[in-house]
Amino acid sequence: MRNRFVRTMALAALVAGLAGCTGFGGLSESLGESIASQSDPQVVRDGAPSYLILADTLARRSPDDAGAQFTAGRLYGTYAGSFVEDPERRRILSQTAYDYARAGLCLRLEEVCGALDGRFPAFQAAVKNGVDDADDAEHLYRFATVWAGWLRARSDDYAALADLPKLEVAFDRVIAISPEIDHGFAHVYKGVLLSQRPAALGGEPEEARAHFERAIGISDGRNLMAKALYAENYARLVFDRELHDRLVTEVIEADPSAGDLTLSNRLAQERARELRSSTDSFF
């Protein structure tokens, strides 16, 4: 279950929030939009080192620009979680991503930043008291997506994974304030978090299902990653092959071109084909 969580969170974290990055005169925003709209994942893979150098330069030159910090964090997190195989290198790059995203968070949400390393109740209170509007929710969301990738790179570190309840609180607050943020991706994260255990073991799969369905509805069905992760996490958890096969087929047969969802959709189709190839052995 732990490994399934970190794998699927990495897929979601690859593209969630890229198009919304701002800062440094709009250059960071344009960079994020260009990547998110790319139809060929290989182009992103090949160009990633250049993106990182540019984002790193912008962030270092403007340490007080939260948008530049978030952009660097997102791009480092994308590269570490999706294109790096070596575990130690992934840990190093995800730490860089986390450090940048945390810097952005501290510039915008000081109370939440100050409670990050504390006990759960203090963090929960900070999120409740310190995140009040859509702008606050967006900043928290950008940090949380990078945080998820950081946790993924530490899947063997139970001390790090102990922060999962804090991550869930962060997404809960984002959803409460801005439920439609980023084409419903906050709901995708929540759905993954809730579908790690069957109901008999304390899980909440039906609530997870509601979040996946909400993400699909928010995007009018264009968010194919929501469908792919819905099939992988919920349908397989409850052994609903009919739902699983329907979702996988819908993802594979859909037109992936959808603006800043295009890269996400292409990757969702790759994942759906993997799910289809293992369907008979799973069910």
C-alpha positions as CSV (number, residue, x, y, z in Angstrom):
1,M,0.0,0.0,0.0
2,R,2.8,2.4,0.9
3,N,4.5,1.8,-2.5
4,R,1.3,2.2,-4.4
5,F,0.8,5.6,-2.7
6,V,4.2,7.0,-3.5
7,R,4.0,5.8,-7.1
8,T,0.6,7.3,-7.8
9,M,1.4,10.5,-6.0
10,A,4.4,10.9,-8.2
11,L,2.3,10.6,-11.3
12,A,-0.1,13.3,-10.0
13,A,2.7,15.6,-8.8
14,L,4.3,15.5,-12.3
15,V,2.0,18.0,-13.8
16,A,-0.3,19.4,-11.0
17,G,0.1,23.1,-10.6
18,L,2.7,23.6,-13.4
19,A,0.6,26.0,-15.4
20,G,-0.2,28.2,-12.5
21,C,3.3,29.1,-11.5
22,T,3.9,32.9,-11.5
23,G,6.7,35.3,-10.8
24,F,9.7,37.0,-12.4
25,G,7.7,39.1,-14.9
26,G,5.7,36.2,-16.2
27,L,8.6,34.1,-17.4
28,S,8.1,31.4,-14.8
29,E,4.4,31.3,-15.7
30,S,5.2,30.9,-19.4
31,L,7.7,28.2,-18.6
32,G,5.2,26.2,-16.6
33,E,2.5,26.6,-19.3
34,S,4.8,25.5,-22.1
35,I,5.7,22.3,-20.2
36,A,2.2,21.5,-19.2
37,S,1.0,22.0,-22.7
38,Q,3.6,19.8,-24.3
39,S,2.2,16.8,-26.2
40,D,5.4,14.7,-26.2
41,P,6.7,13.7,-22.8
42,Q,10.1,12.8,-24.3
43,V,10.6,16.5,-25.2
44,V,10.1,17.4,-21.5
45,R,12.4,14.6,-20.5
46,D,15.2,15.7,-22.8
47,G,14.8,19.4,-22.0
48,A,14.3,19.0,-18.2
49,P,18.0,19.9,-17.3
50,S,17.7,23.2,-19.1
51,Y,14.4,24.0,-17.5
52,L,16.0,23.3,-14.1
53,I,19.0,25.6,-14.7
54,L,16.7,28.4,-15.8
55,A,14.3,27.9,-12.9
56,D,17.2,27.7,-10.5
57,T,18.7,30.9,-11.9
58,L,15.4,32.8,-11.6
59,A,14.9,31.6,-8.0
60,R,18.4,32.5,-6.9
61,R,18.3,35.9,-8.4
62,S,15.0,36.7,-6.8
63,P,14.9,35.1,-3.3
64,D,11.9,37.2,-2.2
65,D,9.8,36.2,-5.2
66,A,7.5,33.4,-4.0
67,G,6.4,32.6,-7.6
68,A,10.0,32.0,-8.6
69,Q,10.6,29.7,-5.6
70,F,7.4,27.7,-6.3
71,T,8.3,27.3,-9.9
72,A,11.8,26.0,-9.1
73,G,10.3,23.7,-6.6
74,R,7.7,22.3,-9.0
75,L,10.2,21.7,-11.8
76,Y,12.8,20.1,-9.6
77,G,10.0,17.9,-8.2
78,T,8.8,17.0,-11.6
79,Y,12.2,15.9,-12.8
80,A,13.1,14.0,-9.6
81,G,9.8,12.2,-9.4
82,S,9.4,11.2,-13.1
83,F,12.7,11.1,-14.9
84,V,15.3,10.0,-12.3
85,E,15.7,6.3,-11.6
86,D,18.6,6.4,-9.1
87,P,17.0,6.6,-5.6
88,E,19.8,8.6,-4.0
89,R,19.8,11.2,-6.8
90,R,16.0,11.4,-6.6
91,R,16.3,12.1,-2.9
92,I,18.8,14.9,-3.5
93,L,16.7,16.6,-6.2
94,S,13.5,16.2,-4.3
95,Q,15.1,17.9,-1.3
96,T,16.1,20.8,-3.6
97,A,12.5,20.9,-4.8
98,Y,11.2,20.9,-1.2
99,D,13.6,23.6,-0.1
100,Y,12.4,25.9,-2.9
101,A,8.7,25.2,-2.4
102,R,9.1,25.7,1.4
103,A,10.8,29.1,0.7
104,G,7.8,30.1,-1.3
105,L,5.5,28.9,1.4
106,C,7.4,30.9,4.1
107,L,7.1,34.0,2.0
108,R,3.4,33.7,1.7
109,L,2.1,31.7,4.7
110,E,4.4,32.3,7.6
111,E,2.2,30.7,10.2
112,V,1.9,27.5,8.3
113,C,5.6,27.4,7.5
114,G,6.5,27.8,11.1
115,A,4.3,24.8,12.1
116,L,5.7,22.5,9.4
117,D,8.2,20.7,11.7
118,G,6.0,20.7,14.8
119,R,3.3,18.3,16.0
120,F,0.2,17.5,14.1
121,P,-2.2,19.6,16.2
122,A,-0.1,22.7,15.8
123,F,0.1,22.3,12.1
124,Q,-3.6,21.6,11.8
125,A,-4.4,24.8,13.7
126,A,-1.9,26.8,11.6
127,V,-3.5,25.6,8.4
128,K,-7.0,26.4,9.7
129,N,-6.1,29.8,11.0
130,G,-3.5,30.9,8.4
131,V,-5.1,29.9,5.1
132,D,-8.2,32.1,4.6
133,D,-8.7,32.8,0.9
134,A,-8.1,31.5,-2.6
135,D,-4.6,33.0,-2.9
136,D,-3.6,31.4,0.4
137,A,-5.1,28.1,-0.8
138,E,-3.1,28.3,-4.0
139,H,0.2,28.8,-2.2
140,L,-0.6,25.9,0.1
141,Y,-1.5,23.7,-2.8
142,R,1.8,24.4,-4.7
143,F,3.8,23.5,-1.6
144,A,1.7,20.4,-0.9
145,T,2.2,18.9,-4.4
146,V,6.0,19.3,-4.0
147,W,5.8,17.9,-0.5
148,A,4.0,14.8,-1.9
149,G,7.0,14.2,-4.2
150,W,9.4,14.7,-1.4
151,L,7.6,12.0,0.5
152,R,7.6,9.7,-2.5
153,A,11.4,9.9,-2.7
154,R,11.5,8.7,1.0
155,S,9.2,5.8,0.7
156,D,11.5,3.8,3.0
157,D,11.6,6.4,5.7
158,Y,8.8,5.9,8.2
159,A,9.7,9.1,10.0
160,A,9.0,11.1,6.8
161,L,5.8,9.2,6.0
162,A,4.5,10.1,9.4
163,D,3.8,13.5,7.9
164,L,1.1,12.0,5.6
165,P,-1.7,13.2,8.0
166,K,-0.3,16.8,7.7
167,L,-0.3,16.5,3.9
168,E,-3.9,15.3,4.0
169,V,-4.8,18.3,6.2
170,A,-3.2,20.6,3.6
171,F,-5.3,19.2,0.8
172,D,-8.4,19.3,2.9
173,R,-8.0,23.0,3.4
174,V,-7.2,23.7,-0.3
175,I,-10.4,21.8,-1.3
176,A,-12.5,23.6,1.3
177,I,-11.5,27.0,-0.1
178,S,-10.7,26.3,-3.8
179,P,-12.3,23.0,-4.7
180,E,-11.9,23.5,-8.4
181,I,-8.2,24.4,-8.3
182,D,-5.9,23.0,-11.0
183,H,-8.6,21.1,-13.0
184,G,-9.6,19.2,-9.9
185,F,-6.1,17.8,-9.1
186,A,-6.5,18.6,-5.3
187,H,-9.3,16.1,-5.3
188,V,-7.1,13.6,-7.1
189,Y,-4.5,13.8,-4.4
190,K,-7.2,13.4,-1.7
191,G,-8.7,10.4,-3.6
192,V,-5.3,8.7,-3.6
193,L,-4.7,9.4,0.1
194,L,-8.1,7.9,1.0
195,S,-7.8,4.8,-1.1
196,Q,-4.7,3.3,0.4
197,R,-6.6,0.8,2.6
198,P,-9.8,-1.1,2.2
199,A,-12.8,-0.2,4.4
200,A,-12.2,-3.3,6.5
201,L,-8.8,-1.9,7.5
202,G,-10.0,1.6,8.3
203,G,-9.8,3.0,4.8
204,E,-12.4,5.3,3.2
205,P,-12.7,4.1,-0.4
206,E,-16.2,5.5,-1.0
207,E,-15.1,8.9,0.0
208,A,-12.1,8.5,-2.3
209,R,-14.4,7.6,-5.1
210,A,-16.3,10.8,-4.5
211,H,-13.1,12.8,-4.8
212,F,-12.1,11.1,-8.1
213,E,-15.6,11.7,-9.5
214,R,-15.4,15.3,-8.4
215,A,-12.1,15.8,-10.2
216,I,-13.5,14.4,-13.4
217,G,-16.6,16.6,-13.1
218,I,-14.6,19.7,-12.5
219,S,-12.6,19.1,-15.7
220,D,-15.6,18.0,-17.7
221,G,-13.8,14.7,-18.2
222,R,-10.7,16.3,-19.7
223,N,-8.4,15.4,-16.7
224,L,-7.4,11.9,-17.9
225,M,-5.0,11.5,-15.0
226,A,-7.9,11.6,-12.6
227,K,-9.5,8.7,-14.5
228,A,-6.2,6.7,-14.6
229,L,-5.5,7.1,-10.9
230,Y,-9.2,6.4,-10.1
231,A,-8.9,3.1,-11.9
232,E,-5.5,2.2,-10.3
233,N,-6.4,3.3,-6.7
234,Y,-10.1,2.9,-6.2
235,A,-11.3,0.3,-8.8
236,R,-8.4,-2.1,-8.0
237,L,-8.8,-1.6,-4.3
238,V,-12.4,-2.7,-4.3
239,F,-11.9,-5.2,-7.2
240,D,-14.4,-3.4,-9.5
241,R,-13.2,-4.7,-12.9
242,E,-16.1,-3.2,-14.8
243,L,-15.3,0.3,-13.5
244,H,-11.6,-0.3,-14.0
245,D,-11.9,-1.4,-17.6
246,R,-14.3,1.4,-18.4
247,L,-12.0,4.1,-17.0
248,V,-8.9,2.6,-18.7
249,T,-10.6,2.5,-22.0
250,E,-11.9,6.0,-21.7
251,V,-8.4,7.3,-21.0
252,I,-6.7,5.4,-23.9
253,E,-9.3,6.4,-26.4
254,A,-9.6,10.0,-25.5
255,D,-8.1,13.0,-27.3
256,P,-5.3,14.0,-25.0
257,S,-5.0,17.6,-26.3
258,A,-6.5,19.8,-23.7
259,G,-4.3,22.9,-23.2
260,D,-2.3,22.8,-20.0
261,L,-3.6,19.3,-19.3
262,T,-2.0,17.8,-22.5
263,L,1.2,16.5,-20.9
264,S,-0.7,15.1,-18.0
265,N,-3.1,13.4,-20.3
266,R,-0.3,11.9,-22.4
267,L,1.2,10.4,-19.3
268,A,-2.2,9.2,-18.1
269,Q,-2.6,7.3,-21.4
270,E,0.8,5.7,-20.8
271,R,-0.3,4.6,-17.3
272,A,-3.6,3.4,-18.6
273,R,-1.9,1.1,-21.1
274,E,0.2,-0.3,-18.3
275,L,-3.0,-0.9,-16.3
276,R,-4.6,-2.6,-19.2
277,S,-1.7,-4.9,-19.8
278,S,-1.9,-6.1,-16.1
279,T,-5.7,-6.4,-15.9
280,D,-6.0,-10.1,-16.2
281,S,-3.3,-10.9,-13.8
282,F,-4.7,-8.5,-11.2
283,F,-8.4,-9.4,-11.4
